Amino acid sequence: MTHEKSIPLNVHELGVILSALQLLSHRDENLIAREYGSVSTLHNRLKEVYDNMDQSTVYLNYDCEPSF
């Protein structure tokens, strides 16, 4: 079993993840940090990738459906 995987994400999917990370409460950030590491470090790494992606070519074709 590996501890790292590559997952292709488009710019919109990455944007959703970045938005979710920004909306975490302070309590949730602390809980995640204890288990997995710094949320802000992950956010910064993903933001760097996001900023270097072409944000004009991916067509958003998702219906708004409740998650979970």
Secondary structure, DSSP 8 states (H G I E B T S, - for coil): --S-------HHHHHHHHHHHHT--HHHHHHHHHHT--HHHHHHHHHHHHHTS-SSS-----------
